[in-house]
């Protein structure tokens, strides 16, 4: 099918476009090789421009084909990823089953202690009115213990100086740079 047969409603698929583009580059290459060698500078420049255009067309076709080939999913890679995910899912299920089994065994081993603890927590939550629960949650009780005297006694026992009485270290002043100062 030639380009003249195409109407404005018909569009070429990407594969058809690449085939036509590669055929065009092939025809250009055949015409260039059939030409005589250029003898002057403008002829050489024209031949170089035509060769660069042909090379760009081939490069574009190759790049498009490479992108299509790279985008196609590799069935071996998909199967390997699927196997890895299935293995991880099985391990997670086994871990969860072991955790649940341990929890059930622990509850069964504790027996009456577990039930007593559950009853105590249930009665404690039922005994508090909702207003008391919100008041406790909004303003927690804070206990403050002043340890200043204990810290000072420990410092005195270890013969440590207080920060206020410690002597600041002398920082040396760096020498002046540049020409010497002239007095006068």
mmCIF file of the C-alpha atoms, coordinates in Angstrom:
data_MODEL
# 
_entry.id   MODEL 
# 
loop_
_atom_site.group_PDB 
_atom_site.id 
_atom_site.type_symbol 
_atom_site.label_atom_id 
_atom_site.label_alt_id 
_atom_site.label_comp_id 
_atom_site.label_asym_id 
_atom_site.label_entity_id 
_atom_site.label_seq_id 
_atom_site.pdbx_PDB_ins_code 
_atom_site.Cartn_x 
_atom_site.Cartn_y 
_atom_site.Cartn_z 
_atom_site.occupancy 
_atom_site.B_iso_or_equiv 
_atom_site.pdbx_formal_charge 
_atom_site.auth_seq_id 
_atom_site.auth_comp_id 
_atom_site.auth_asym_id 
_atom_site.auth_atom_id 
_atom_site.pdbx_PDB_model_num 
ATOM 1   C CA . UNK A 1 1   ? 0.000   0.000   0.000  1.00 0.00 ? 1   UNK A CA 1 
ATOM 2   C CA . UNK A 1 2   ? 1.494   3.352   -0.962 1.00 0.00 ? 2   UNK A CA 1 
ATOM 3   C CA . UNK A 1 3   ? 1.063   6.618   0.863  1.00 0.00 ? 3   UNK A CA 1 
ATOM 4   C CA . UNK A 1 4   ? -1.199  7.935   -1.912 1.00 0.00 ? 4   UNK A CA 1 
ATOM 5   C CA . UNK A 1 5   ? -3.818  5.293   -1.114 1.00 0.00 ? 5   UNK A CA 1 
ATOM 6   C CA . UNK A 1 6   ? -4.188  6.505   2.484  1.00 0.00 ? 6   UNK A CA 1 
ATOM 7   C CA . UNK A 1 7   ? -7.012  8.899   3.288  1.00 0.00 ? 7   UNK A CA 1 
ATOM 8   C CA . UNK A 1 8   ? -7.073  11.343  6.153  1.00 0.00 ? 8   UNK A CA 1 
ATOM 9   C CA . UNK A 1 9   ? -9.140  8.894   8.255  1.00 0.00 ? 9   UNK A CA 1 
ATOM 10  C CA . UNK A 1 10  ? -6.606  6.083   7.910  1.00 0.00 ? 10  UNK A CA 1 
ATOM 11  C CA . UNK A 1 11  ? -3.620  6.183   10.198 1.00 0.00 ? 11  UNK A CA 1 
ATOM 12  C CA . UNK A 1 12  ? -0.521  4.077   10.082 1.00 0.00 ? 12  UNK A CA 1 
ATOM 13  C CA . UNK A 1 13  ? 0.288   1.858   13.015 1.00 0.00 ? 13  UNK A CA 1 
ATOM 14  C CA . UNK A 1 14  ? 3.687   2.375   14.657 1.00 0.00 ? 14  UNK A CA 1 
ATOM 15  C CA . UNK A 1 15  ? 4.998   -0.822  13.033 1.00 0.00 ? 15  UNK A CA 1 
ATOM 16  C CA . UNK A 1 16  ? 3.909   0.344   9.574  1.00 0.00 ? 16  UNK A CA 1 
ATOM 17  C CA . UNK A 1 17  ? 5.502   3.758   10.142 1.00 0.00 ? 17  UNK A CA 1 
ATOM 18  C CA . UNK A 1 18  ? 8.790   2.133   11.185 1.00 0.00 ? 18  UNK A CA 1 
ATOM 19  C CA . UNK A 1 19  ? 8.738   -0.149  8.117  1.00 0.00 ? 19  UNK A CA 1 
ATOM 20  C CA . UNK A 1 20  ? 8.127   2.802   5.797  1.00 0.00 ? 20  UNK A CA 1 
ATOM 21  C CA . UNK A 1 21  ? 10.807  4.889   7.506  1.00 0.00 ? 21  UNK A CA 1 
ATOM 22  C CA . UNK A 1 22  ? 13.361  2.086   7.286  1.00 0.00 ? 22  UNK A CA 1 
ATOM 23  C CA . UNK A 1 23  ? 12.471  1.513   3.592  1.00 0.00 ? 23  UNK A CA 1 
ATOM 24  C CA . UNK A 1 24  ? 12.922  5.245   2.957  1.00 0.00 ? 24  UNK A CA 1 
ATOM 25  C CA . UNK A 1 25  ? 16.352  5.183   4.627  1.00 0.00 ? 25  UNK A CA 1 
ATOM 26  C CA . UNK A 1 26  ? 17.305  2.114   2.569  1.00 0.00 ? 26  UNK A CA 1 
ATOM 27  C CA . UNK A 1 27  ? 16.330  3.885   -0.680 1.00 0.00 ? 27  UNK A CA 1 
ATOM 28  C CA . UNK A 1 28  ? 18.270  7.001   0.367  1.00 0.00 ? 28  UNK A CA 1 
ATOM 29  C CA . UNK A 1 29  ? 21.333  4.900   1.123  1.00 0.00 ? 29  UNK A CA 1 
ATOM 30  C CA . UNK A 1 30  ? 21.135  3.178   -2.271 1.00 0.00 ? 30  UNK A CA 1 
ATOM 31  C CA . UNK A 1 31  ? 20.872  6.547   -4.059 1.00 0.00 ? 31  UNK A CA 1 
ATOM 32  C CA . UNK A 1 32  ? 23.811  7.991   -2.118 1.00 0.00 ? 32  UNK A CA 1 
ATOM 33  C CA . UNK A 1 33  ? 26.037  5.010   -2.893 1.00 0.00 ? 33  UNK A CA 1 
ATOM 34  C CA . UNK A 1 34  ? 25.115  5.292   -6.603 1.00 0.00 ? 34  UNK A CA 1 
ATOM 35  C CA . UNK A 1 35  ? 26.255  8.954   -6.691 1.00 0.00 ? 35  UNK A CA 1 
ATOM 36  C CA . UNK A 1 36  ? 29.732  9.924   -7.775 1.00 0.00 ? 36  UNK A CA 1 
ATOM 37  C CA . UNK A 1 37  ? 32.242  10.920  -5.139 1.00 0.00 ? 37  UNK A CA 1 
ATOM 38  C CA . UNK A 1 38  ? 32.132  14.646  -4.391 1.00 0.00 ? 38  UNK A CA 1 
ATOM 39  C CA . UNK A 1 39  ? 35.034  16.640  -5.762 1.00 0.00 ? 39  UNK A CA 1 
ATOM 40  C CA . UNK A 1 40  ? 34.606  20.039  -4.123 1.00 0.00 ? 40  UNK A CA 1 
ATOM 41  C CA . UNK A 1 41  ? 33.859  21.297  -0.592 1.00 0.00 ? 41  UNK A CA 1 
ATOM 42  C CA . UNK A 1 42  ? 30.124  22.008  -1.093 1.00 0.00 ? 42  UNK A CA 1 
ATOM 43  C CA . UNK A 1 43  ? 29.670  18.511  -2.520 1.00 0.00 ? 43  UNK A CA 1 
ATOM 44  C CA . UNK A 1 44  ? 31.435  16.978  0.491  1.00 0.00 ? 44  UNK A CA 1 
ATOM 45  C CA . UNK A 1 45  ? 29.286  19.037  2.882  1.00 0.00 ? 45  UNK A CA 1 
ATOM 46  C CA . UNK A 1 46  ? 26.114  17.934  1.087  1.00 0.00 ? 46  UNK A CA 1 
ATOM 47  C CA . UNK A 1 47  ? 27.195  14.252  1.178  1.00 0.00 ? 47  UNK A CA 1 
ATOM 48  C CA . UNK A 1 48  ? 27.958  14.534  4.940  1.00 0.00 ? 48  UNK A CA 1 
ATOM 49  C CA . UNK A 1 49  ? 24.549  16.101  5.651  1.00 0.00 ? 49  UNK A CA 1 
ATOM 50  C CA . UNK A 1 50  ? 22.756  13.376  3.683  1.00 0.00 ? 50  UNK A CA 1 
ATOM 51  C CA . UNK A 1 51  ? 24.766  10.653  5.461  1.00 0.00 ? 51  UNK A CA 1 
ATOM 52  C CA . UNK A 1 52  ? 23.945  12.215  8.854  1.00 0.00 ? 52  UNK A CA 1 
ATOM 53  C CA . UNK A 1 53  ? 20.221  12.291  8.006  1.00 0.00 ? 53  UNK A CA 1 
ATOM 54  C CA . UNK A 1 54  ? 20.302  8.642   6.904  1.00 0.00 ? 54  UNK A CA 1 
ATOM 55  C CA . UNK A 1 55  ? 22.135  7.685   10.093 1.00 0.00 ? 55  UNK A CA 1 
ATOM 56  C CA . UNK A 1 56  ? 19.552  9.549   12.215 1.00 0.00 ? 56  UNK A CA 1 
ATOM 57  C CA . UNK A 1 57  ? 16.669  7.760   10.456 1.00 0.00 ? 57  UNK A CA 1 
ATOM 58  C CA . UNK A 1 58  ? 18.259  4.354   11.079 1.00 0.00 ? 58  UNK A CA 1 
ATOM 59  C CA . UNK A 1 59  ? 19.034  5.297   14.670 1.00 0.00 ? 59  UNK A CA 1 
ATOM 60  C CA . UNK A 1 60  ? 15.438  6.356   15.267 1.00 0.00 ? 60  UNK A CA 1 
ATOM 61  C CA . UNK A 1 61  ? 14.095  3.100   13.820 1.00 0.00 ? 61  UNK A CA 1 
ATOM 62  C CA . UNK A 1 62  ? 16.520  1.025   15.894 1.00 0.00 ? 62  UNK A CA 1 
ATOM 63  C CA . UNK A 1 63  ? 15.665  2.935   19.071 1.00 0.00 ? 63  UNK A CA 1 
ATOM 64  C CA . UNK A 1 64  ? 11.923  2.466   18.531 1.00 0.00 ? 64  UNK A CA 1 
ATOM 65  C CA . UNK A 1 65  ? 12.364  -1.273  17.903 1.00 0.00 ? 65  UNK A CA 1 
ATOM 66  C CA . UNK A 1 66  ? 14.585  -1.583  21.002 1.00 0.00 ? 66  UNK A CA 1 
ATOM 67  C CA . UNK A 1 67  ? 11.985  0.205   23.150 1.00 0.00 ? 67  UNK A CA 1 
ATOM 68  C CA . UNK A 1 68  ? 9.258   -2.149  21.939 1.00 0.00 ? 68  UNK A CA 1 
ATOM 69  C CA . UNK A 1 69  ? 11.444  -5.168  22.631 1.00 0.00 ? 69  UNK A CA 1 
ATOM 70  C CA . UNK A 1 70  ? 12.352  -3.871  26.121 1.00 0.00 ? 70  UNK A CA 1 
ATOM 71  C CA . UNK A 1 71  ? 8.736   -3.072  27.005 1.00 0.00 ? 71  UNK A CA 1 
ATOM 72  C CA . UNK A 1 72  ? 7.571   -6.588  26.251 1.00 0.00 ? 72  UNK A CA 1 
ATOM 73  C CA . UNK A 1 73  ? 7.378   -8.453  29.558 1.00 0.00 ? 73  UNK A CA 1 
ATOM 74  C CA . UNK A 1 74  ? 9.747   -11.350 29.991 1.00 0.00 ? 74  UNK A CA 1 
ATOM 75  C CA . UNK A 1 75  ? 7.669   -14.409 30.954 1.00 0.00 ? 75  UNK A CA 1 
ATOM 76  C CA . UNK A 1 76  ? 10.572  -15.960 32.893 1.00 0.00 ? 76  UNK A CA 1 
ATOM 77  C CA . UNK A 1 77  ? 11.012  -12.779 34.914 1.00 0.00 ? 77  UNK A CA 1 
ATOM 78  C CA . UNK A 1 78  ? 7.275   -12.582 35.653 1.00 0.00 ? 78  UNK A CA 1 
ATOM 79  C CA . UNK A 1 79  ? 7.213   -16.195 36.830 1.00 0.00 ? 79  UNK A CA 1 
ATOM 80  C CA . UNK A 1 80  ? 10.260  -15.619 39.058 1.00 0.00 ? 80  UNK A CA 1 
ATOM 81  C CA . UNK A 1 81  ? 8.681   -12.524 40.649 1.00 0.00 ? 81  UNK A CA 1 
ATOM 82  C CA . UNK A 1 82  ? 5.399   -14.374 41.134 1.00 0.00 ? 82  UNK A CA 1 
ATOM 83  C CA . UNK A 1 83  ? 7.236   -17.260 42.844 1.00 0.00 ? 83  UNK A CA 1 
ATOM 84  C CA . UNK A 1 84  ? 9.065   -14.839 45.158 1.00 0.00 ? 84  UNK A CA 1 
ATOM 85  C CA . UNK A 1 85  ? 5.796   -13.141 46.153 1.00 0.00 ? 85  UNK A CA 1 
ATOM 86  C CA . UNK A 1 86  ? 4.050   -16.476 46.702 1.00 0.00 ? 86  UNK A CA 1 
ATOM 87  C CA . UNK A 1 87  ? 6.918   -17.647 48.925 1.00 0.00 ? 87  UNK A CA 1 
ATOM 88  C CA . UNK A 1 88  ? 6.734   -14.456 50.985 1.00 0.00 ? 88  UNK A CA 1 
ATOM 89  C CA . UNK A 1 89  ? 2.948   -14.809 51.313 1.00 0.00 ? 89  UNK A CA 1 
ATOM 90  C CA . UNK A 1 90  ? 3.268   -18.426 52.497 1.00 0.00 ? 90  UNK A CA 1 
ATOM 91  C CA . UNK A 1 91  ? 5.896   -17.430 55.078 1.00 0.00 ? 91  UNK A CA 1 
ATOM 92  C CA . UNK A 1 92  ? 3.645   -14.618 56.340 1.00 0.00 ? 92  UNK A CA 1 
ATOM 93  C CA . UNK A 1 93  ? 0.679   -16.998 56.639 1.00 0.00 ? 93  UNK A CA 1 
ATOM 94  C CA . UNK A 1 94  ? 2.774   -19.535 58.566 1.00 0.00 ? 94  UNK A CA 1 
ATOM 95  C CA . UNK A 1 95  ? 4.071   -16.814 60.888 1.00 0.00 ? 95  UNK A CA 1 
ATOM 96  C CA . UNK A 1 96  ? 0.547   -15.528 61.526 1.00 0.00 ? 96  UNK A CA 1 
ATOM 97  C CA . UNK A 1 97  ? -0.746  -19.054 62.169 1.00 0.00 ? 97  UNK A CA 1 
ATOM 98  C CA . UNK A 1 98  ? 2.083   -19.692 64.648 1.00 0.00 ? 98  UNK A CA 1 
ATOM 99  C CA . UNK A 1 99  ? 1.380   -16.406 66.430 1.00 0.00 ? 99  UNK A CA 1 
ATOM 100 C CA . UNK A 1 100 ? -2.333  -17.169 66.699 1.00 0.00 ? 100 UNK A CA 1 
ATOM 101 C CA . UNK A 1 101 ? -1.609  -20.724 67.861 1.00 0.00 ? 101 UNK A CA 1 
ATOM 102 C CA . UNK A 1 102 ? 0.818   -19.413 70.511 1.00 0.00 ? 102 UNK A CA 1 
ATOM 103 C CA . UNK A 1 103 ? -1.804  -16.899 71.703 1.00 0.00 ? 103 UNK A CA 1 
ATOM 104 C CA . UNK A 1 104 ? -4.465  -19.591 71.992 1.00 0.00 ? 104 UNK A CA 1 
ATOM 105 C CA . UNK A 1 105 ? -2.081  -21.948 73.816 1.00 0.00 ? 105 UNK A CA 1 
ATOM 106 C CA . UNK A 1 106 ? -1.031  -19.146 76.164 1.00 0.00 ? 106 UNK A CA 1 
ATOM 107 C CA . UNK A 1 107 ? -4.666  -18.340 76.995 1.00 0.00 ? 107 UNK A CA 1 
ATOM 108 C CA . UNK A 1 108 ? -5.442  -22.013 77.545 1.00 0.00 ? 108 UNK A CA 1 
ATOM 109 C CA . UNK A 1 109 ? -2.343  -22.476 79.769 1.00 0.00 ? 109 UNK A CA 1 
ATOM 110 C CA . UNK A 1 110 ? -3.200  -19.422 81.883 1.00 0.00 ? 110 UNK A CA 1 
ATOM 111 C CA . UNK A 1 111 ? -6.785  -20.649 82.246 1.00 0.00 ? 111 UNK A CA 1 
ATOM 112 C CA . UNK A 1 112 ? -8.417  -19.015 85.247 1.00 0.00 ? 112 UNK A CA 1 
ATOM 113 C CA . UNK A 1 113 ? -5.744  -16.301 85.500 1.00 0.00 ? 113 UNK A CA 1 
ATOM 114 C CA . UNK A 1 114 ? -6.539  -15.119 81.984 1.00 0.00 ? 114 UNK A CA 1 
ATOM 115 C CA . UNK A 1 115 ? -10.263 -15.010 82.727 1.00 0.00 ? 115 UNK A CA 1 
ATOM 116 C CA . UNK A 1 116 ? -9.672  -13.161 86.013 1.00 0.00 ? 116 UNK A CA 1 
ATOM 117 C CA . UNK A 1 117 ? -7.507  -10.536 84.290 1.00 0.00 ? 117 UNK A CA 1 
ATOM 118 C CA . UNK A 1 118 ? -10.127 -10.094 81.583 1.00 0.00 ? 118 UNK A CA 1 
ATOM 119 C CA . UNK A 1 119 ? -12.901 -9.723  84.188 1.00 0.00 ? 119 UNK A CA 1 
ATOM 120 C CA . UNK A 1 120 ? -10.891 -7.110  86.118 1.00 0.00 ? 120 UNK A CA 1 
ATOM 121 C CA . UNK A 1 121 ? -10.255 -5.002  83.016 1.00 0.00 ? 121 UNK A CA 1 
ATOM 122 C CA . UNK A 1 122 ? -13.897 -5.256  81.975 1.00 0.00 ? 122 UNK A CA 1 
ATOM 123 C CA . UNK A 1 123 ? -15.187 -4.197  85.411 1.00 0.00 ? 123 UNK A CA 1 
ATOM 124 C CA . UNK A 1 124 ? -12.641 -1.360  85.622 1.00 0.00 ? 124 UNK A CA 1 
ATOM 125 C CA . UNK A 1 125 ? -13.720 0.106   82.307 1.00 0.00 ? 125 UNK A CA 1 
ATOM 126 C CA . UNK A 1 126 ? -17.416 -0.306  83.150 1.00 0.00 ? 126 UNK A CA 1 
ATOM 127 C CA . UNK A 1 127 ? -17.007 1.275   86.596 1.00 0.00 ? 127 UNK A CA 1 
ATOM 128 C CA . UNK A 1 128 ? -15.640 4.577   85.263 1.00 0.00 ? 128 UNK A CA 1 
ATOM 129 C CA . UNK A 1 129 ? -18.213 6.995   83.852 1.00 0.00 ? 129 UNK A CA 1 
ATOM 130 C CA . UNK A 1 130 ? -17.385 8.389   80.401 1.00 0.00 ? 130 UNK A CA 1 
ATOM 131 C CA . UNK A 1 131 ? -16.869 11.914  81.748 1.00 0.00 ? 131 UNK A CA 1 
ATOM 132 C CA . UNK A 1 132 ? -14.201 10.693  84.161 1.00 0.00 ? 132 UNK A CA 1 
ATOM 133 C CA . UNK A 1 133 ? -12.429 8.872   81.335 1.00 0.00 ? 133 UNK A CA 1 
ATOM 134 C CA . UNK A 1 134 ? -12.261 12.008  79.167 1.00 0.00 ? 134 UNK A CA 1 
ATOM 135 C CA . UNK A 1 135 ? -11.103 14.172  82.079 1.00 0.00 ? 135 UNK A CA 1 
ATOM 136 C CA . UNK A 1 136 ? -8.288  11.758  82.817 1.00 0.00 ? 136 UNK A CA 1 
ATOM 137 C CA . UNK A 1 137 ? -7.278  11.595  79.177 1.00 0.00 ? 137 UNK A CA 1 
ATOM 138 C CA . UNK A 1 138 ? -7.184  15.367  78.749 1.00 0.00 ? 138 UNK A CA 1 
ATOM 139 C CA . UNK A 1 139 ? -5.249  16.262  81.927 1.00 0.00 ? 139 UNK A CA 1 
ATOM 140 C CA . UNK A 1 140 ? -2.867  13.534  83.104 1.00 0.00 ? 140 UNK A CA 1 
ATOM 141 C CA . UNK A 1 141 ? -1.556  13.753  86.651 1.00 0.00 ? 141 UNK A CA 1 
ATOM 142 C CA . UNK A 1 142 ? 2.056   14.917  86.845 1.00 0.00 ? 142 UNK A CA 1 
ATOM 143 C CA . UNK A 1 143 ? 4.306   14.330  89.839 1.00 0.00 ? 143 UNK A CA 1 
ATOM 144 C CA . UNK A 1 144 ? 7.367   16.536  90.264 1.00 0.00 ? 144 UNK A CA 1 
ATOM 145 C CA . UNK A 1 145 ? 10.221  15.557  92.516 1.00 0.00 ? 145 UNK A CA 1 
ATOM 146 C CA . UNK A 1 146 ? 12.913  18.124  93.167 1.00 0.00 ? 146 UNK A CA 1 
ATOM 147 C CA . UNK A 1 147 ? 16.295  16.391  93.005 1.00 0.00 ? 147 UNK A CA 1 
ATOM 148 C CA . UNK A 1 148 ? 18.447  19.513  93.157 1.00 0.00 ? 148 UNK A CA 1 
ATOM 149 C CA . UNK A 1 149 ? 19.627  18.867  96.732 1.00 0.00 ? 149 UNK A CA 1 
ATOM 150 C CA . UNK A 1 150 ? 20.488  15.250  95.943 1.00 0.00 ? 150 UNK A CA 1 
ATOM 151 C CA . UNK A 1 151 ? 22.471  16.277  92.872 1.00 0.00 ? 151 UNK A CA 1 
ATOM 152 C CA . UNK A 1 152 ? 24.383  18.960  94.781 1.00 0.00 ? 152 UNK A CA 1 
ATOM 153 C CA . UNK A 1 153 ? 25.180  16.495  97.587 1.00 0.00 ? 153 UNK A CA 1 
ATOM 154 C CA . UNK A 1 154 ? 26.495  13.976  95.043 1.00 0.00 ? 154 UNK A CA 1 
ATOM 155 C CA . UNK A 1 155 ? 28.625  16.676  93.384 1.00 0.00 ? 155 UNK A CA 1 
ATOM 156 C CA . UNK A 1 156 ? 30.044  17.743  96.757 1.00 0.00 ? 156 UNK A CA 1 
ATOM 157 C CA . UNK A 1 157 ? 30.804  14.133  97.607 1.00 0.00 ? 157 UNK A CA 1 
ATOM 158 C CA . UNK A 1 158 ? 32.686  13.716  94.331 1.00 0.00 ? 158 UNK A CA 1 
ATOM 159 C CA . UNK A 1 159 ? 34.429  17.075  94.783 1.00 0.00 ? 159 UNK A CA 1 
ATOM 160 C CA . UNK A 1 160 ? 32.953  18.508  91.599 1.00 0.00 ? 160 UNK A CA 1 
ATOM 161 C CA . UNK A 1 161 ? 32.790  22.243  91.113 1.00 0.00 ? 161 UNK A CA 1 
ATOM 162 C CA . UNK A 1 162 ? 29.580  24.057  90.409 1.00 0.00 ? 162 UNK A CA 1 
ATOM 163 C CA . UNK A 1 163 ? 29.306  25.509  86.951 1.00 0.00 ? 163 UNK A CA 1 
ATOM 164 C CA . UNK A 1 164 ? 28.938  29.026  88.262 1.00 0.00 ? 164 UNK A CA 1 
ATOM 165 C CA . UNK A 1 165 ? 32.214  28.866  90.200 1.00 0.00 ? 165 UNK A CA 1 
ATOM 166 C CA . UNK A 1 166 ? 34.222  27.142  87.453 1.00 0.00 ? 166 UNK A CA 1 
ATOM 167 C CA . UNK A 1 167 ? 36.802  29.390  85.791 1.00 0.00 ? 167 UNK A CA 1 
ATOM 168 C CA . UNK A 1 168 ? 36.284  30.040  82.100 1.00 0.00 ? 168 UNK A CA 1 
ATOM 169 C CA . UNK A 1 169 ? 39.134  28.894  79.928 1.00 0.00 ? 169 UNK A CA 1 
ATOM 170 C CA . UNK A 1 170 ? 41.202  31.536  78.213 1.00 0.00 ? 170 UNK A CA 1 
ATOM 171 C CA . UNK A 1 171 ? 40.826  31.533  74.449 1.00 0.00 ? 171 UNK A CA 1 
ATOM 172 C CA . UNK A 1 172 ? 43.997  32.756  72.759 1.00 0.00 ? 172 UNK A CA 1 
ATOM 173 C CA . UNK A 1 173 ? 43.577  35.674  70.389 1.00 0.00 ? 173 UNK A CA 1 
ATOM 174 C CA . UNK A 1 174 ? 44.853  34.773  66.932 1.00 0.00 ? 174 UNK A CA 1 
ATOM 175 C CA . UNK A 1 175 ? 47.645  36.923  65.498 1.00 0.00 ? 175 UNK A CA 1 
ATOM 176 C CA . UNK A 1 176 ? 46.657  39.711  63.170 1.00 0.00 ? 176 UNK A CA 1 
ATOM 177 C CA . UNK A 1 177 ? 47.105  39.105  59.494 1.00 0.00 ? 177 UNK A CA 1 
ATOM 178 C CA . UNK A 1 178 ? 48.184  41.619  56.950 1.00 0.00 ? 178 UNK A CA 1 
ATOM 179 C CA . UNK A 1 179 ? 50.645  44.487  57.160 1.00 0.00 ? 179 UNK A CA 1 
ATOM 180 C CA . UNK A 1 180 ? 51.768  45.558  60.640 1.00 0.00 ? 180 UNK A CA 1 
ATOM 181 C CA . UNK A 1 181 ? 49.784  48.354  62.265 1.00 0.00 ? 181 UNK A CA 1 
ATOM 182 C CA . UNK A 1 182 ? 51.554  51.689  62.202 1.00 0.00 ? 182 UNK A CA 1 
ATOM 183 C CA . UNK A 1 183 ? 51.204  53.903  65.177 1.00 0.00 ? 183 UNK A CA 1 
ATOM 184 C CA . UNK A 1 184 ? 51.439  57.475  64.862 1.00 0.00 ? 184 UNK A CA 1 
# 
